[in-house]
Amino acid sequence: MTDDPIRIADAHWRARGWDTGEHFGAAVSLYRTDDLIRQFDDTALRSHDLTRSRHEALAVLYFSRHGEMPLGRLSDRLFVHPTSVTSTVDALERGGHVERVSHPTDRRATLAHITAKGRRVMDQTCTIMAEGRCGLSALDERQATRLFDVLRKVRADAGDIKRVETTQRPAVQLEDPVLEAERNWAAHGWAVGPYFRTSLSIYRTAELIRQSNDSSLRPYRLTHSRHEALAVLYFSKHGEMPMGKLGAVLLVHPTSVTSTVDTLERLGYVERVPHPTDRRTTLARITDHGRRAVEGSNDGMTETRYGLAALSSAQARSVFNVLTKVRLAR
């Protein structure tokens, strides 16, 4: 599969002396599959003015005991920065899906509370997503189950699955947010099973990998999306690419790639230059400063096996192979 962008990227990394092993392909496959699942979800969410992140926040509130949660705790549950969860709740509030209410005992805290409209939207969208096997229809149940089991090792290693002491037997139990979410869905009559579990595991594992890589990216003021865009330019033939093509390679909306390039330009990692033959097209070109940022951050991610150190090489290869089926189906 010489035309597979992940294989091509892996070959580029190896050619420049980075020992990628099997973990690079698995990590990038998780990123890209998560993006593809988000695109699948968009068909169910778009008519309600929801994105995947907004829907995920709405789901957390839907299944909370009283349909509400402090913004700080919601941020922790979603693996996002407080600024991001504030923006998400703002959008949900504008759509009438959520309302902000005062905390009954803590004047400094604000609760996000799901509205009746938000609950109706959850009922409608979750039913549609379940009918489409949560974007994983290319896999059979056995493959989905095997992938869930492998990713569970990564999540456990990253602390996503916690050991909880109880007064019952067994005295120590595992608390898995994916299985908890599945029980919640089942209680509301929505279809669950290996596709639901695996889709949510992919989402959470991709977020955990991003967090793991933050220590390598933060010194260069890079996020995952900025690094990915910079890496695409780094490995392109002339270090430059039309903005539209860059967005297509990254599987993101043109507005998103424009915002990413704007930030990279402010950091001095990228510059915009006119296309030599098409006046309507602008190229994003990596600078020498940008090349050094890619090289420095890649060194760090290689050492940590791209957030997948809990997996053996054989397990990482298995993750890549299974996810290739999903990616090819798109």
C-alpha positions as CSV (number, residue, x, y, z in Angstrom):
1,M,0.0,0.0,0.0
2,T,2.5,2.6,-1.2
3,D,-0.2,5.2,-1.5
4,D,-1.1,5.0,2.2
5,P,-0.3,8.5,3.6
6,I,0.7,6.9,6.9
7,R,3.1,4.5,5.3
8,I,4.5,7.4,3.3
9,A,4.9,9.5,6.5
10,D,6.6,6.6,8.3
11,A,9.1,6.2,5.4
12,H,9.9,9.9,5.6
13,W,10.5,9.7,9.3
14,R,12.7,6.6,9.0
15,A,14.7,8.2,6.2
16,R,15.6,11.1,8.5
17,G,16.8,8.8,11.2
18,W,13.8,8.6,13.6
19,D,13.2,5.1,14.8
20,T,9.4,4.9,14.4
21,G,9.0,1.2,15.0
22,E,5.4,-0.1,14.7
23,H,4.1,2.5,17.2
24,F,4.2,5.5,14.8
25,G,1.8,3.9,12.4
26,A,-0.6,2.9,15.2
27,A,-0.6,6.3,16.7
28,V,-1.2,8.2,13.4
29,S,-3.9,5.6,12.5
30,L,-5.7,6.4,15.7
31,Y,-5.6,10.1,15.0
32,R,-6.9,9.7,11.4
33,T,-9.5,7.1,12.3
34,D,-10.8,9.4,15.1
35,D,-11.0,12.2,12.5
36,L,-13.0,9.9,10.2
37,I,-15.4,8.8,12.9
38,R,-15.9,12.5,13.7
39,Q,-16.8,13.1,10.0
40,F,-19.2,10.2,10.2
41,D,-20.8,11.6,13.3
42,D,-21.2,15.0,11.6
43,T,-24.0,13.6,9.4
44,A,-26.0,13.0,12.5
45,L,-24.9,16.1,14.3
46,R,-24.8,18.9,11.7
47,S,-28.6,19.4,11.5
48,H,-28.5,20.2,15.2
49,D,-25.6,22.6,15.0
50,L,-23.4,20.2,17.0
51,T,-19.8,19.1,16.6
52,R,-18.3,15.9,18.1
53,S,-16.8,17.9,21.0
54,R,-20.2,19.6,21.7
55,H,-22.0,16.3,21.5
56,E,-19.5,14.6,23.8
57,A,-20.0,17.4,26.4
58,L,-23.8,17.1,26.0
59,A,-23.5,13.3,26.5
60,V,-21.6,13.8,29.8
61,L,-24.3,16.1,31.1
62,Y,-27.1,13.9,29.8
63,F,-25.8,10.9,31.8
64,S,-24.8,12.8,34.9
65,R,-27.0,12.3,38.0
66,H,-28.8,15.6,37.9
67,G,-28.1,16.6,34.3
68,E,-25.5,19.2,35.4
69,M,-21.8,19.5,36.2
70,P,-19.3,22.2,37.2
71,L,-17.4,23.5,34.2
72,G,-14.1,22.5,35.8
73,R,-15.2,18.9,36.3
74,L,-16.6,18.8,32.8
75,S,-13.2,19.9,31.5
76,D,-11.6,17.0,33.3
77,R,-14.1,14.5,31.9
78,L,-13.6,15.7,28.4
79,F,-9.7,15.8,28.5
80,V,-9.7,19.4,27.4
81,H,-8.4,22.8,28.6
82,P,-10.9,24.9,30.7
83,T,-10.8,27.5,27.9
84,S,-12.0,24.9,25.4
85,V,-14.8,23.7,27.6
86,T,-16.0,27.3,28.1
87,S,-16.1,27.8,24.4
88,T,-18.0,24.5,24.0
89,V,-20.6,25.4,26.6
90,D,-21.0,28.8,25.1
91,A,-21.9,27.2,21.7
92,L,-24.3,24.7,23.4
93,E,-25.9,27.5,25.3
94,R,-26.5,29.5,22.1
95,G,-28.2,26.4,20.6
96,G,-30.5,26.1,23.6
97,H,-29.0,22.7,24.5
98,V,-27.4,23.8,27.8
99,E,-27.9,26.6,30.3
100,R,-25.6,27.9,32.9
101,V,-26.9,27.9,36.5
102,S,-25.4,28.9,39.8
103,H,-23.9,26.2,42.0
104,P,-26.2,25.7,45.1
105,T,-23.3,25.7,47.6
106,D,-20.3,27.3,45.9
107,R,-20.7,30.8,44.7
108,R,-17.5,30.7,42.7
109,A,-18.6,27.7,40.6
110,T,-21.0,27.6,37.7
111,L,-22.9,24.6,36.5
112,A,-23.6,23.6,32.9
113,H,-27.2,22.1,32.9
114,I,-28.7,20.2,30.0
115,T,-32.0,21.5,28.8
116,A,-35.1,19.5,27.6
117,K,-34.0,20.4,24.0
118,G,-30.6,19.0,24.7
119,R,-32.0,15.7,25.9
120,R,-34.2,15.4,22.8
121,V,-31.2,16.1,20.5
122,M,-29.2,13.4,22.4
123,D,-32.0,10.8,21.9
124,Q,-32.2,11.6,18.1
125,T,-28.5,11.7,17.4
126,C,-27.4,8.7,19.4
127,T,-30.0,6.5,17.8
128,I,-28.6,7.5,14.3
129,M,-25.0,7.0,15.3
130,A,-25.7,3.6,16.8
131,E,-27.5,2.5,13.6
132,G,-24.3,3.3,11.6
133,R,-22.1,1.2,13.9
134,C,-20.5,4.3,15.2
135,G,-18.5,4.8,12.0
136,L,-16.8,1.3,12.3
137,S,-19.0,-0.7,9.9
138,A,-15.9,-1.9,8.0
139,L,-15.0,-4.1,11.0
140,D,-16.7,-7.3,12.1
141,E,-17.6,-7.7,15.8
142,R,-14.5,-9.9,16.4
143,Q,-12.1,-7.2,15.0
144,A,-13.9,-4.4,17.0
145,T,-13.7,-6.4,20.2
146,R,-10.0,-7.2,19.7
147,L,-9.2,-3.6,19.0
148,F,-11.1,-2.5,22.2
149,D,-9.1,-5.0,24.3
150,V,-5.7,-3.7,22.9
151,L,-6.6,-0.1,23.4
152,R,-7.7,-0.8,26.9
153,K,-4.1,-1.5,27.7
154,V,-3.1,2.0,26.5
155,R,-6.0,3.6,28.5
156,A,-5.1,1.7,31.6
157,D,-1.5,2.7,31.4
158,A,-2.5,6.4,30.9
159,G,-4.8,6.3,34.0
160,D,-8.1,6.4,32.1
161,I,-9.1,3.2,33.8
162,K,-8.9,3.5,37.6
163,R,-8.6,0.9,40.4
164,V,-11.3,1.6,43.0
165,E,-11.4,0.0,46.4
166,T,-14.8,-1.2,47.5
167,T,-16.4,-2.9,50.5
168,Q,-17.8,-5.6,48.2
169,R,-16.1,-8.5,46.4
170,P,-13.8,-8.2,44.7
171,A,-12.3,-5.7,47.0
172,V,-10.6,-3.8,44.1
173,Q,-12.6,-3.1,41.0
174,L,-11.8,-1.3,37.7
175,E,-13.6,1.8,36.8
176,D,-13.7,2.2,33.0
177,P,-15.5,5.3,31.6
178,V,-16.1,3.5,28.3
179,L,-18.0,0.6,30.0
180,E,-19.8,3.1,32.2
181,A,-20.9,5.0,29.1
182,E,-22.1,1.8,27.5
183,R,-24.2,1.0,30.6
184,N,-25.7,4.4,30.4
185,W,-26.6,4.0,26.7
186,A,-28.1,0.6,27.3
187,A,-30.2,1.9,30.1
188,H,-31.7,4.5,27.7
189,G,-32.5,1.8,25.1
190,W,-29.7,2.8,22.6
191,A,-27.8,0.2,20.8
192,V,-24.4,-0.7,22.3
193,G,-21.8,-3.4,21.9
194,P,-18.3,-3.7,20.4
195,Y,-18.8,-0.9,17.9
196,F,-19.8,1.6,20.5
197,R,-17.1,0.5,22.9
198,T,-14.4,0.6,20.3
199,S,-15.4,3.9,18.7
200,L,-15.4,5.6,22.2
201,S,-12.0,3.9,23.0
202,I,-10.5,5.3,19.8
203,Y,-11.7,8.8,20.7
204,R,-10.3,8.5,24.3
205,T,-7.1,6.9,23.2
206,A,-6.4,9.5,20.6
207,E,-6.9,12.2,23.3
208,L,-4.6,10.4,25.7
209,I,-1.9,10.2,23.0
210,R,-2.2,13.9,22.3
211,Q,-1.7,14.5,26.0
212,S,1.3,12.2,26.1
213,N,2.9,14.1,23.2
214,D,2.2,17.5,24.8
215,S,5.5,17.4,26.7
216,S,7.4,17.2,23.4
217,L,5.3,19.8,21.7
218,R,4.8,22.4,24.4
219,P,8.4,23.8,24.4
220,Y,7.8,24.7,20.7
221,R,4.3,26.1,21.4
222,L,2.8,23.4,19.2
223,T,-0.4,21.6,19.5
224,H,-1.1,18.3,17.8
225,S,-2.9,19.9,14.9
226,R,-0.1,22.5,14.4
227,H,2.6,19.8,14.6
228,E,0.7,17.6,12.1
229,A,0.4,20.5,9.6
230,L,4.1,21.4,10.1
231,A,5.2,17.8,9.6
232,V,3.2,17.6,6.3
233,L,5.1,20.6,5.0
234,Y,8.4,19.4,6.4
235,F,8.1,16.2,4.4
236,S,6.6,17.7,1.2
237,K,8.8,17.7,-1.8
238,H,9.6,21.5,-1.7
239,G,8.5,22.2,1.9
240,E,5.4,24.0,0.7
241,M,1.8,23.1,-0.3
242,P,-1.4,24.9,-1.4
243,M,-3.7,25.7,1.5
244,G,-6.5,23.6,0.0
245,K,-4.4,20.6,-0.4
246,L,-3.0,20.9,3.1
247,G,-6.5,20.9,4.5
248,A,-7.4,17.8,2.4
249,V,-4.2,15.9,3.7
250,L,-5.1,16.8,7.3
251,L,-8.8,15.9,6.9
252,V,-9.9,19.3,8.2
253,H,-12.2,22.1,7.1
254,P,-10.5,24.9,5.1
255,T,-11.4,27.3,8.0
256,S,-9.5,25.1,10.4
257,V,-6.4,24.9,8.2
258,T,-6.4,28.7,7.8
259,S,-6.5,29.2,11.5
260,T,-3.6,26.7,12.0
261,V,-1.4,28.3,9.4
262,D,-2.1,31.7,10.9
263,T,-0.8,30.5,14.2
264,L,2.2,28.8,12.7
265,E,3.0,32.0,10.7
266,R,2.9,34.1,13.9
267,L,5.3,31.6,15.5
268,G,7.7,32.0,12.6
269,Y,7.4,28.3,11.5
270,V,5.5,29.0,8.3
271,E,5.2,31.7,5.7
272,R,2.6,32.3,3.0
273,V,3.9,32.7,-0.5
274,P,2.2,33.2,-3.9
275,H,1.7,30.2,-6.1
276,P,4.2,30.5,-9.1
277,T,1.5,29.8,-11.7
278,D,-1.9,30.2,-10.1
279,R,-2.6,33.7,-8.8
280,R,-5.7,32.5,-6.9
281,T,-3.7,30.1,-4.8
282,T,-1.5,30.7,-1.8
283,L,1.2,28.3,-0.6
284,A,2.1,27.5,3.0
285,R,5.9,27.1,3.2
286,I,7.9,25.8,6.2
287,T,10.7,28.0,7.4
288,D,14.1,26.9,8.8
289,H,12.7,27.7,12.3
290,G,9.8,25.4,11.5
291,R,12.1,22.6,10.4
292,R,14.0,22.8,13.7
293,A,10.7,22.7,15.6
294,V,9.6,19.5,13.8
295,E,13.0,17.8,14.4
296,G,13.1,18.7,18.1
297,S,9.6,17.7,18.9
298,N,9.8,14.5,16.9
299,D,12.8,13.4,18.9
300,G,10.8,13.6,22.1
301,M,7.7,11.7,20.7
302,T,9.9,8.9,19.3
303,E,11.4,8.3,22.7
304,T,7.9,7.8,24.3
305,R,6.7,5.6,21.4
306,Y,4.1,8.2,20.5
307,G,2.1,7.6,23.7
308,L,1.7,3.9,23.0
309,A,4.5,2.5,25.1
310,A,2.0,0.1,26.8
311,L,1.8,-1.9,23.6
312,S,4.3,-4.4,22.2
313,S,5.4,-4.0,18.6
314,A,3.1,-6.8,17.6
315,Q,0.1,-5.1,19.3
316,A,0.9,-1.8,17.7
317,R,1.1,-3.5,14.3
318,S,-2.3,-5.1,14.9
319,V,-3.9,-1.8,15.7
320,F,-2.5,-0.3,12.5
321,N,-3.8,-3.3,10.4
322,V,-7.3,-3.2,11.9
323,L,-7.6,0.5,11.5
324,T,-6.4,0.3,7.9
325,K,-9.7,-1.4,7.1
326,V,-11.6,1.5,8.5
327,R,-9.5,4.1,6.7
328,L,-9.8,2.2,3.3
329,A,-13.5,2.0,3.6
330,R,-13.6,5.8,3.5
